[in-house]
């Protein structure tokens, strides 16, 4: 729990103190597009982005030497803040930027706004992914400019950057001197979620094991009316799955917390690739589980009198199976809980909330399947 608290705090504070340049407004003139940028200087960080930049092709922006003022040759007034549509009546071409469902969408019309086609978009789910994996950048539609002579289109999106359709027809994002952000990436953007999946799997594994052992205990008491089997089920309750999963949750939380705390506050936090850690954790879980089972079963030694009793061998087999099935259930639940989360990082699941719901649903389904399977089998066969 302590490691989860540390992770939550560091994840929330990892982007604090960074310089936040914001694209505020755009202006066109003499086949050049200018952007005015608010550097938002912070005393703890360097601001390396120039407050005035220009482009002639929409491919790259270059700093304009001098102060924040526009060149005197540019006599075009700025748009009002929040302008999101530009039309050129002679050719009937219009551009607009909208925010469907919290995403960003750039659209073009060839008939003066009667119909629109999307030329670039990013969903709210992918924006959320980018914020989680690579540092938060809130967007706001500040301004849109369209130059019919060069066909340059630019949109000022505050911290998110400058969205540009160049003269080559390619749509690009200029991130204002900050690292580019992917829309997907295997295991990027997951921090405490593997720990959540581990705790969920631990609970399902324990419940699966306890269900079988409880039925076994009741059956032995019913058949033999004796308590000399107690040592058997008590030993089985020392569930080996506790060892690897607690180890994984504790070690993973501590390592992730230390890693986040040691990051220097310079620019965005690096893109966290958890795939090697995840693969290592799965191998570690398997290795520790196998070792725990082998070492624990060596302690299942009974005297000759106990071994000669009719119920000993089947009860021992059932208790060992309870341990094994609990382990299998826990690992299956872990994989089921992680699969939608990994799918979210790759873009197969767009919204993080949907990934969490699928994670909970699949892991619960795994637990229910093991419960039904065990409930339909007798504790000890006749």
C-alpha positions as CSV (number, residue, x, y, z in Angstrom):
1,X,0.0,0.0,0.0
2,X,2.9,2.4,0.8
3,X,4.4,1.8,-2.6
4,X,1.0,2.5,-4.2
5,X,0.8,5.8,-2.4
6,X,4.3,6.7,-3.5
7,X,3.5,5.8,-7.1
8,X,0.3,7.9,-7.1
9,X,2.0,10.9,-5.6
10,X,5.0,10.8,-8.0
11,X,2.8,10.1,-11.0
12,X,0.8,13.2,-10.2
13,X,3.8,15.4,-9.5
14,X,6.2,14.2,-12.2
15,X,5.2,16.9,-14.6
16,X,5.1,19.7,-12.1
17,X,7.6,22.5,-12.5
18,X,8.1,22.0,-16.2
19,X,8.1,25.0,-18.6
20,X,4.8,25.0,-20.5
21,X,5.1,26.9,-23.8
22,X,1.7,27.6,-25.2
23,X,0.8,28.4,-28.8
24,X,-1.4,31.4,-28.3
25,X,-2.3,32.9,-31.7
26,X,-1.5,32.9,-35.4
27,X,-1.2,35.5,-38.2
28,X,-0.4,35.2,-41.9
29,X,1.3,37.7,-44.2
30,X,3.4,37.6,-47.4
31,X,3.2,33.8,-47.8
32,X,4.5,33.4,-44.2
33,X,2.6,32.0,-41.2
34,X,3.6,33.3,-37.8
35,X,2.8,31.9,-34.4
36,X,3.0,33.8,-31.1
37,X,4.0,31.6,-28.2
38,X,3.7,32.2,-24.5
39,X,6.8,30.5,-23.1
40,X,5.3,30.4,-19.5
41,X,8.8,30.7,-18.0
42,X,9.5,28.9,-14.7
43,X,12.3,29.8,-12.4
44,X,13.3,26.2,-12.0
45,X,13.5,25.3,-15.7
46,X,15.0,26.7,-18.8
47,X,12.7,28.0,-21.6
48,X,14.3,27.4,-24.9
49,X,11.4,28.2,-27.2
50,X,11.3,31.5,-29.0
51,X,8.2,33.6,-28.5
52,X,7.8,34.3,-32.2
53,X,8.2,31.7,-34.9
54,X,7.4,31.4,-38.6
55,X,7.0,28.9,-41.4
56,X,6.7,29.2,-45.2
57,X,6.0,25.5,-46.0
58,X,4.3,24.2,-42.8
59,X,7.0,21.5,-42.5
60,X,9.0,23.2,-39.8
61,X,8.9,26.4,-37.7
62,X,11.9,28.7,-37.4
63,X,12.5,31.3,-34.6
64,X,12.2,34.9,-35.6
65,X,15.1,37.0,-34.3
66,X,14.0,39.9,-32.2
67,X,11.3,40.5,-29.7
68,X,7.7,39.4,-29.5
69,X,6.5,41.9,-32.1
70,X,5.6,41.0,-35.6
71,X,7.6,42.4,-38.5
72,X,6.4,45.8,-39.6
73,X,5.7,44.4,-43.1
74,X,2.9,42.3,-41.6
75,X,-0.1,44.5,-41.2
76,X,-2.8,41.8,-40.6
77,X,-4.6,41.9,-37.2
78,X,-4.8,38.9,-35.0
79,X,-8.0,36.8,-34.9
80,X,-10.2,36.9,-31.9
81,X,-9.2,34.3,-29.3
82,X,-10.7,30.9,-29.9
83,X,-11.3,31.2,-33.6
84,X,-11.8,27.7,-34.9
85,X,-12.9,28.2,-38.5
86,X,-11.5,30.0,-41.6
87,X,-13.1,30.2,-45.0
88,X,-12.0,31.6,-48.4
89,X,-15.2,32.5,-50.2
90,X,-13.8,32.7,-53.8
91,X,-12.7,29.1,-53.9
92,X,-15.2,27.8,-51.3
93,X,-12.5,26.1,-49.2
94,X,-13.0,26.2,-45.4
95,X,-11.1,24.7,-42.5
96,X,-12.3,24.2,-39.0
97,X,-11.1,22.4,-35.8
98,X,-13.6,20.8,-33.4
99,X,-13.4,18.7,-30.3
100,X,-15.7,15.7,-30.6
101,X,-15.9,13.9,-27.3
102,X,-12.9,15.6,-25.9
103,X,-10.6,14.8,-28.9
104,X,-9.2,17.0,-31.6
105,X,-10.4,17.0,-35.2
106,X,-9.3,19.1,-38.2
107,X,-11.8,19.2,-41.0
108,X,-12.0,20.7,-44.6
109,X,-14.9,21.7,-46.7
110,X,-14.8,22.3,-50.5
111,X,-18.3,23.8,-50.6
112,X,-18.1,26.8,-48.1
113,X,-19.0,24.7,-45.1
114,X,-21.9,22.7,-46.5
115,X,-20.1,19.4,-46.0
116,X,-17.0,18.5,-44.1
117,X,-14.3,15.8,-44.3
118,X,-11.8,14.9,-41.6
119,X,-8.1,15.3,-42.6
120,X,-6.6,14.7,-39.1
121,X,-8.0,13.6,-35.7
122,X,-7.0,12.2,-32.4
123,X,-9.5,10.8,-29.9
124,X,-9.9,11.6,-26.3
125,X,-8.7,8.1,-25.4
126,X,-5.4,8.6,-27.3
127,X,-4.9,12.1,-25.7
128,X,-5.4,10.4,-22.3
129,X,-2.8,7.8,-23.3
130,X,-0.3,10.5,-24.3
131,X,-0.9,12.4,-21.1
132,X,-0.3,9.2,-19.0
133,X,2.7,7.9,-20.9
134,X,4.6,11.1,-21.6
135,X,3.5,14.0,-19.5
136,X,0.3,16.0,-19.4
137,X,-0.3,18.6,-22.1
138,X,-3.7,20.2,-22.0
139,X,-5.1,21.5,-25.3
140,X,-7.3,24.5,-26.0
141,X,-8.3,25.7,-29.5
142,X,-6.7,29.2,-29.5
143,X,-6.6,30.1,-33.2
144,X,-6.9,28.8,-36.8
145,X,-5.4,30.4,-39.9
146,X,-5.7,29.4,-43.6
147,X,-3.7,31.0,-46.3
148,X,-5.4,30.3,-49.7
149,X,-2.3,31.3,-51.7
150,X,0.0,28.8,-50.2
151,X,-2.7,26.4,-48.8
152,X,-1.0,26.6,-45.4
153,X,-3.3,25.8,-42.5
154,X,-2.2,26.1,-38.9
155,X,-4.0,25.7,-35.6
156,X,-2.7,26.9,-32.2
157,X,-3.6,24.3,-29.6
158,X,-2.0,25.8,-26.5
159,X,0.3,23.4,-24.7
160,X,-0.4,20.6,-27.2
161,X,1.4,22.5,-29.9
162,X,0.8,23.7,-33.4
163,X,-1.2,21.6,-35.8
164,X,-0.2,22.3,-39.4
165,X,-1.1,21.2,-42.9
166,X,1.9,22.0,-45.0
167,X,2.0,22.9,-48.7
168,X,2.7,19.2,-49.3
169,X,-0.7,18.3,-47.9
170,X,0.8,16.4,-44.8
171,X,-0.6,17.2,-41.4
172,X,2.0,17.6,-38.7
173,X,2.2,18.5,-35.0
174,X,5.0,20.9,-33.8
175,X,5.4,20.2,-30.1
176,X,7.0,23.6,-29.3
177,X,10.4,22.2,-28.4
178,X,9.2,19.3,-26.3
179,X,9.4,15.6,-27.1
180,X,7.0,14.1,-29.6
181,X,4.4,11.8,-28.1
182,X,3.2,8.5,-29.6
183,X,-0.5,7.6,-29.9
184,X,0.3,4.1,-28.9
185,X,3.1,2.0,-27.5
186,X,3.3,-1.5,-26.0
187,X,3.1,-1.1,-22.2
188,X,3.6,2.6,-22.2
189,X,1.5,4.6,-19.8
190,X,1.0,1.8,-17.2
191,X,2.4,2.5,-13.7
192,X,0.3,1.1,-10.8
193,X,-2.0,-1.0,-13.0
194,X,0.3,-4.1,-13.0
195,X,0.2,-3.9,-9.2
196,X,-3.6,-3.6,-9.3
197,X,-3.7,-6.7,-11.5
198,X,-1.4,-8.6,-9.1
199,X,-3.5,-7.8,-6.1
200,X,-6.6,-8.9,-8.0
201,X,-5.0,-12.1,-9.1
202,X,-3.8,-12.8,-5.5
203,X,-7.4,-12.5,-4.2
204,X,-8.7,-14.8,-6.9
205,X,-6.0,-17.4,-6.3
206,X,-6.6,-17.3,-2.5
207,X,-10.4,-17.7,-2.9
208,X,-10.0,-20.6,-5.4
209,X,-7.6,-22.4,-3.0
210,X,-9.7,-21.8,0.1
211,X,-12.9,-23.0,-1.6
212,X,-11.4,-26.4,-2.4
213,X,-9.8,-26.8,1.1
214,X,-13.0,-25.9,2.9
215,X,-15.0,-28.5,0.9
216,X,-12.2,-31.0,1.6
217,X,-12.3,-30.4,5.3
218,X,-16.1,-30.7,5.5
219,X,-16.0,-33.9,3.5
220,X,-13.4,-35.5,5.7
221,X,-15.3,-34.5,8.9
222,X,-18.5,-35.9,7.4
223,X,-16.9,-39.2,6.3
224,X,-14.6,-39.9,9.2
225,X,-15.7,-37.7,12.0
226,X,-12.2,-37.0,13.0
227,X,-9.9,-34.0,13.2
228,X,-6.6,-35.8,12.5
229,X,-6.7,-34.5,9.0
230,X,-6.4,-30.9,10.2
231,X,-2.7,-30.7,9.8
232,X,-3.2,-31.6,6.1
233,X,-5.5,-28.7,5.2
234,X,-3.6,-26.3,7.5
235,X,-0.5,-27.1,5.6
236,X,-2.3,-26.6,2.3
237,X,-3.5,-23.2,3.5
238,X,0.1,-22.0,3.4
239,X,-0.7,-21.1,-0.1
240,X,2.5,-20.8,-2.2
241,X,0.9,-18.3,-4.5
242,X,1.2,-15.8,-1.7
243,X,5.0,-15.9,-2.0
244,X,5.4,-14.9,-5.7
245,X,2.6,-12.4,-5.9
246,X,3.4,-10.6,-2.7
247,X,7.0,-10.5,-3.8
248,X,6.0,-9.2,-7.2
249,X,3.6,-6.5,-5.8
250,X,6.1,-5.4,-3.1
251,X,9.2,-5.4,-5.3
252,X,7.4,-3.9,-8.3
253,X,6.0,-1.1,-6.3
254,X,9.3,-0.2,-4.6
255,X,11.3,-0.3,-7.8
256,X,8.7,1.8,-9.7
257,X,8.5,4.3,-6.8
258,X,12.3,4.7,-6.6
259,X,12.5,5.0,-10.4
260,X,9.9,7.8,-10.5
261,X,11.4,9.6,-7.5
262,X,14.9,9.7,-9.1
263,X,13.7,11.4,-12.3
264,X,15.1,14.9,-12.8
265,X,12.5,17.5,-13.6
266,X,13.8,18.5,-17.0
267,X,11.2,18.4,-19.8
268,X,8.7,15.6,-20.0
269,X,9.4,12.4,-18.1
270,X,10.9,9.7,-20.3
271,X,8.5,7.3,-22.0
272,X,8.2,4.4,-19.6
273,X,8.5,1.1,-21.4
274,X,7.2,-1.6,-19.0
275,X,7.4,-4.5,-21.4
276,X,10.8,-5.8,-20.2
277,X,9.7,-5.4,-16.6
278,X,6.4,-7.1,-17.2
279,X,8.1,-10.1,-19.0
280,X,10.7,-10.3,-16.2
281,X,7.9,-10.3,-13.6
282,X,6.0,-13.1,-15.4
283,X,9.2,-15.2,-15.4
284,X,9.8,-14.4,-11.8
285,X,6.3,-15.3,-10.8
286,X,6.6,-18.7,-12.5
287,X,10.0,-19.4,-11.1
288,X,9.1,-18.5,-7.5
289,X,5.8,-20.4,-7.8
290,X,7.4,-23.6,-8.9
291,X,10.1,-23.3,-6.3
292,X,7.5,-22.6,-3.6
293,X,5.5,-25.7,-4.6
294,X,8.5,-28.0,-4.6
295,X,9.9,-26.8,-1.3
296,X,6.5,-26.8,0.4
297,X,5.6,-30.3,-0.8
298,X,8.8,-31.7,0.7
299,X,7.3,-30.8,4.1
300,X,4.3,-33.0,3.5
301,X,5.7,-36.0,5.5
302,X,3.4,-38.1,7.6
303,X,4.2,-41.1,9.8
304,X,3.4,-44.6,8.7
305,X,0.2,-44.8,10.7
306,X,-1.2,-41.7,9.2
307,X,-0.2,-42.8,5.7
308,X,-2.0,-46.1,6.2
309,X,-5.4,-44.5,6.7
310,X,-7.7,-44.8,3.8
311,X,-8.5,-41.2,3.4
312,X,-4.9,-39.9,3.6
313,X,-3.8,-40.4,0.0
314,X,-6.9,-38.9,-1.7
315,X,-7.0,-36.1,0.8
316,X,-3.4,-35.3,0.2
317,X,-3.9,-35.3,-3.5
318,X,-6.9,-33.0,-3.2
319,X,-5.0,-30.6,-1.0
320,X,-2.1,-30.5,-3.4
321,X,-4.5,-29.9,-6.2
322,X,-6.0,-27.0,-4.3
323,X,-2.7,-25.4,-4.1
324,X,-2.0,-26.0,-7.8
325,X,-5.4,-24.7,-8.9
326,X,-5.1,-21.6,-6.8
327,X,-1.8,-20.8,-8.4
328,X,-3.1,-21.4,-11.9
329,X,-6.2,-19.3,-11.2
330,X,-4.0,-16.5,-9.9
331,X,-1.7,-16.4,-12.9
332,X,-4.7,-16.7,-15.3
333,X,-6.4,-13.9,-13.6
334,X,-3.3,-11.8,-13.7
335,X,-3.0,-12.4,-17.5
336,X,-6.7,-11.6,-18.0
337,X,-6.5,-8.4,-16.0
338,X,-3.4,-7.2,-17.9
339,X,-4.6,-8.0,-21.4
340,X,-7.1,-5.2,-21.8
341,X,-4.6,-2.7,-20.2
342,X,-1.9,-3.8,-22.7
343,X,-4.5,-3.5,-25.5
344,X,-5.2,0.1,-24.4
345,X,-1.5,0.9,-24.7
346,X,-1.4,-0.4,-28.3
347,X,-4.6,1.4,-29.2
348,X,-6.8,-1.7,-29.6
349,X,-8.9,-0.4,-26.7
350,X,-9.3,3.4,-27.1
351,X,-10.5,4.5,-23.7
352,X,-8.7,3.7,-20.4
353,X,-12.0,3.4,-18.6
354,X,-13.1,0.7,-21.0
355,X,-9.8,-1.1,-20.4
356,X,-10.3,-1.1,-16.7
357,X,-13.8,-2.4,-17.0
358,X,-12.7,-5.2,-19.3
359,X,-9.8,-6.0,-16.9
360,X,-12.2,-6.4,-14.0
361,X,-14.7,-8.3,-16.0
362,X,-12.2,-10.8,-17.5
363,X,-10.5,-11.4,-14.2
364,X,-13.8,-11.9,-12.4
365,X,-14.8,-14.3,-15.2
366,X,-11.7,-16.3,-14.6
367,X,-12.5,-16.5,-10.9
368,X,-16.1,-17.5,-11.5
369,X,-15.0,-20.2,-14.0
370,X,-12.6,-21.8,-11.4
371,X,-15.3,-21.6,-8.8
372,X,-17.9,-23.3,-11.0
373,X,-15.4,-26.0,-12.1
374,X,-14.5,-26.8,-8.5
375,X,-18.1,-26.7,-7.3
376,X,-19.1,-29.3,-9.8
377,X,-16.4,-31.8,-8.7
378,X,-16.7,-33.8,-5.5
379,X,-14.1,-33.0,-2.8
380,X,-13.0,-36.7,-2.6
381,X,-14.1,-39.2,-5.2
382,X,-15.9,-42.3,-4.1
